[in-house]
Amino acid sequence: MVVTRTHSPGVLSIEGAIDYQNAEAVAMALATELETRPAGESLGSGPIAHLRLDLSRLEFVDPSGIRALVKVAERTGERQRLVLQGLPASVRRVMTVVGRADLPRLVIDDRRIDSE
């Protein structure tokens, strides 16, 4: 599993698998990124508004990986959102079935980040 900042703060790509072995490390990396200020912002400014994840290269997510994503979304600030882009259809189906696709601070966007 590889987590890479692909654009300015607030845009990450996750490649590989999120599973029980690395789910907590993924959650920590995402939480850290949520605290990052946008480039060029002053010290008094708040953290990024949305954390966008390019998941188009995600190969596998087990239940602990889904829980890690949900945990990050639930802990976002009032004005923040976790945006999942390029989420594989199989993972989206699982998140929908278990009721995790409709959290207020979790957005599933079918567009890929590079297509915007």
Summary of the structure (lengths in Angstrom):
residues: 116
radius of gyration: 13.4
end to end distance: 24.5
largest distance: 42.0
contacts: 341
relative contact order: 0.20
helix: 31%
strand: 26%
